[in-house]
């Protein structure tokens, strides 16, 4: 018993000694710690305080124009606070363009969804909007949605990267991946049925024509031809399941969520995933990154909001040749396919429409694009929740943003 008390006493004395040493160290150097000094300068509200930092960090674009982007209490605001403290209270420069940002917010007013505008050759994010603003950026970075037909560009590039380029018969009755699954049909067949008419189908078509018409029947078969093993390798190569940091800070960083991509699929289960449905879910930023990889000849750079960040390789999901062919296909979508309303003079826009079934309410509307086809400067991705057809709801927003970017000089001199 006496031995136990003796040991307990020694432990107590050791603890007290440790506290005294820590306190002495704090008195000697702790109060001079730059982080503690900045903390006091920010939160000291005494009248005789020599210098007081702003209560919250503020952001500016490359021209020094203020950006109203962070909702109080959000992760974004906490990150800005952290970065501002490190800059002695100065405003935090971001890659966002105030003009593009304001126009995107204006176009998304009254809607639910997200907009991402980024540079494929640098990874710099030029606009990042979630609507409504209450939980700002949750939709753009962390919202997970079925991508619908915009995912067909990934399937096309992944297939071409491993030399899979088939011709398939695409009849009006659609394609059934197994006896127990309903047929996957093209939109034209459903529209004809509702109008009391009969559609003859696309017949035998190749990948370019299938992407121009956004044929579900073709891409369901292409997914099965790609197969689970090669599909899984393409997903891993593109890092679709991995989160990505877009704004690093010392204590807290702003991240985008990784996608929800099913694994261990049987061949028949690939059919709905290949048309962007099934259990597949991606964020708007992820769709923009895949679009940027096609635009940038198969090279995916890490997206960033930090203007001092050097372009950093994130992945090489597609071959140079495959990306070049999909570029031309996406240009054909805008010239003569489902995206003709975005064919702006002098811009050579390449794009893909998407309409994603949700299982409840109207479909989600998608449009993702880049311009110009040669030497792409910007990627624009738009999601409108329950917006119906992508060509009718999401595409017009992207078109107006491309016009604004054109006015700001992104496709000419000065940028």
N, C-alpha and C positions, 0 to 999 in steps of 0.2 A: 504494500500500500504506500509506504514512504517513498519507494522508488518511483511509483507512478506520479505521485505529487511532485517529486523532484523534476521529473521529465516535463510535466505540465508547466511547472514554473519556468524552466529553461525555454520552452516554446513561447510562453507569454513574453518573457524578456526579449527573446529574439524578434518577435513581432513588433514590440514597442521600439526596439532599436532600429528595425527596418523603417518604421514610420518616421522616426526622428531623422534618419539619414535622408529619406525622400523629401521631408519637409525642408531640411537644410539645403538640399540641392535645389529645390524649387525657389527658396529665398535668394539663392545665389545666381541662378541662371534662368529659372522658369519664367520669371516676370520679364525677362529680356527676349524670350522666344518670339520671333517675328509673327507667328500665328496668333499668340496671345495678345501681342500689341495690336494687331489688326482687329482682333475681336473686340478689345476695349475701345478702339477708335470708332468702331461701328456702333456699339451699343451703349457707350457712355453718353448719357443725356444731361449731364451737369452743365449748368450755364457757363462755367469757366473751362469746359473741355476745349482744348486747343484745336482739335480737328475731329470732325465727325464724318464717317463714311455714310453713303446712302443706305437706308434700311434693306434694300434689295438690289441685287445686280441687275443692270439693264443691258440690252443687246443693241448693237448697231450693225448695219451692213457695210460693205466695202467702201461706200461713199460717206460713212459716218452718219447715215440717216437712221433714226431710232426705229426699232422693231418692236411692235407690241405682240410678242409671241408667247409669253409664259403666263399661265394662269397662276395666281398666288396659291402656294401650297403644293403645286405640282412638282414632279421630279425635275422638269425643265427649269423651274424657278430655283430649286435647290442647287442644281448644277451651276446655273448662272451666278448665284450667290457665292458659291465656292470659287469659281473662276474670277469673280470680281474682287474677292478678298485677296487673291493671289496677285492681283493687279493694283493693289492699294486703292480700291474703290472705283477705278476707271471702268468705263463701259466695256462690255465684252464684244469684240468683233466676231461675227459669224459669216458663213458663206452665203446666207440667204440674201436675196435681192429684194429690197423693200418694194420696188415697183411690181415685180412678179408676185410677191407674197400678198400684197394688197389686192391685186387683181384676182388672184385665186380665191381669196376670202370673199370678195364681192360676188364672184360667179357661183360660189357654194352657199350663199346666203339662203336660208330657208330649207336647205337640204341636209341629209345625213350622208356622210361619206368622207372621202379623203382625196387629196391631190399631192403628188410628188413630182417635182421637177429637178432633174439633176444632169450634170455634165458627164457623159459616158467616158470621156478621155481623161478626166481628173477625179471623178467620184464626188465632186463638190455638189452639195444639195442647194439648189437655188430657190426653191419654194417647198414648203412643207405645211400642209393645212389639214386639219380635221374639223369637220362640221357636225354638230354645233361645237362651240368652243368650251363647253362646260368641263369636259375632261380632255383638255387639249393634247393632241398628238396621240391619244390612245388608238384612234382608228388608223392613222397613217403608219404608225410604227408597230403597234401591238394588236391591232384588230386583225383577226384571222377570218377569211372569207373563202368560199369556193370561187376560184378564179374564172370558171367557165371557159369560153373559147379563147381568151388571151393565153391560156396555157398551151394551146396548140402550137404556138411558136417554139416553146420549149421542146415539145415532142418532135416537131419537125427538125429542129437543129440537132437534138440528141440522136434521132434516127439517121440523119445524113452524116453525122460524125462517125457512125459505125457502118456506113455504106448500105443502109437500108433505105431503099427508094422505090417502093412497089407501085403498081397500078392495081386499083381495086374496083370491083363492080359495086356501085352505090345505087341500088334500086329504091323505088318509092317506099316499099314496105320496110326498109331499114335493115339493120344487121343485128342478129341475135347471137351473143357470145356463148350462150349455153341454152339448153332446153328449158332450164328453170328461170331464165331471166327474160324480161320483156325486151322487145326489139328497140334498138337505139335508132331513132329516125331523124331525118333532117327537118329543119324548121319549115321548109317549103311544103313538105308533105302534110304537116299539121295545119298550116295555113290554108292549103287547098281543101282539106277535109272540112274545116270550119266554114268554108265558102261553098260547100257542096260540090266541089270540083275534084277531078282526079289529076294528080301530078305524075309524070312519067319517070321521075328520078333523074339522077345525073348520069347514069350508065357507068361505063369504065372511064375513070379519071386518074390522073397522077396527083402528086402532092401540091404542085403549084396551083392547079385549078381548085383542088380541095380547100386550100387555105383561102383563096380568093372568095369562095362561096361559103367558107366556114362549115364544111360538110362534117357533121357528126358521124355519119356512116363511115366515111373514109377514115377519120382519125381514131375511131373505135377499133377498126381493123389494124391500123398502124400501131396502136399501143400493144396489141397482141403480137404483131410481127416483131416488135422491138423485144418483147419478152421481159419477165420479171427480173432476170439477172442484169440485163443491160439497162433496164429502166432504173434499177437500184443503183447501178454504177453511175448513171447520169445524175441522179439526185444527189449522191454523195459528192460527185465532182463539182456540182454547183453549190454545195453546202446549203441546201434548201432548209435543212432542219436546224442549222446553227444560228444562234443569235448574233447580232452585230452591234458593236459600239459606235455610235455616231457622234458623240460628244464626250470625251473623257475628262474627268476632273479628279482631284486628289482623294476626296472622300466619297464621292458618288458620281457615277457616270450614267449617261442616257443611252439606253440600249433599245434595239428593235428585236422583237420576238422572232424566234425561228419558226419555220412553217410546220404544219401538221401534215406529214406525208406518210401514208400507210406503207408498212413494210411487210415482207413475206407474202406478197400477193400471189394468188394463183393466176394463170394466164387469163382466164375469163374475167377476173376482177379488174384487169387493167383497162378494159374497154371504157367504163365510165370515168376512170381517173384520167385517161388520155384525152378526154374532152373537158377536163377541168371540173368534174363532178365527183361523186362518190364521197369518200372520206377525206379528200384532199382539201386543205385550207392554207392560204398564203396571205401575207400582209400586202398592202399596197406598195410598200417599199420593196418587198421581195419581187413583186411583178416588175417594178421599175428597174431593179437590178438585173433581172433576166433580160429585159428589153435592152438595157445598156450593154450587156454581154454580146448580144447579137450585133448591136450597132458598132461595138468596139472590136470587131473581128474575132470574137470568141474569148476575149479577155474581160473578166469582171473585176473592177477595182472596188476597193472598200469605200462605201459611202461615208461622207464626213460633213460635219457642220463647222469644223475648225479650219479657218483659212490658212493657218501656218502648216497644216498637215501636208506632207508630200504624198503624191499618188502612190497607193499601196496595193499590190496585187492581192486579191482575195481568192480568186479561182480562175481556172481555164476550162469552163464546162463544155465548150464547143470547139471544133476545129475551125481554122481560118476559112477553108473552102465551104464548110457547112454554113457558117455565119454569112458568107457572101451570098450564097444561094437563098437563104431565108430573107436577107435584106431585100433582094429582088422580088421575092414573093410578097413581102409586106408592102413594097412599093406598088405591086399589082393590086393588092387589097384596096389601096387608096385610089388608084387610077381607075379601076374597073370592077372592084368587088364591093364588099359591104361597107367600106369606109370612104366612099367617093366624096362625101360632104366635107372631108378634111383635105381635099386636094387643092392646096393653096398655091397660087401662081408664084413660081420662082423658088419654092422651098423644097420640092421633091420629098414630100412627107411619106414616111413608111409607117404603117400602123396595123393594128388588129383590134377589131371590135370583140366584145364579149357580153354574153347574157347568161347569167348563172342562176340556176334554179336554187331556191332556198328551202323549199319544203313548207314554207308558210309565207303568205303574202306574195306580192309581186317579185319578179326576179331582180337580182342585182344587175346594175348596168356598169360595164367596164369599157374603157378605151385606153390603149397604150400605144405610144408612137415615138418616133424620133425624126429629126430633120437636121440637115438634108441627108440624102442617101449616101453621098460621098462626103467623107469628113464630117460625120454627125456632130453637132454642137450641143443639142439638148434632147433629153428624154422627157416626155410628159406622160404621166399615168394618172387616170381619173377613175374613181369608184363612186357611184351614187347608189346608196342602199335602196333597194326596192324601187329602182328607177326604170325597170322594164328593159327595153332593148338598148344595148350599149350605143348603137348608132344614133339613136334618137335623143338620149339623155346625157351620156358621158362624153361622146364625141364633140358636141358643140362647145363644151367647156374647154376641152383640149385645144380645139381650133382657135378659140378666143385667146387662150394663153400663148399659143404660137404667134398669133398676130401681135400681142403685147411684147413678146420677146423680140420679134422682128423690129418693132418700133424702138426698142431699147438697144438695138444694135448687136444682138447675139448672133445674127447670121450675116453680119457684115463687119465693118471696121469698128474698132472701139471696145470689143470684148475678147 
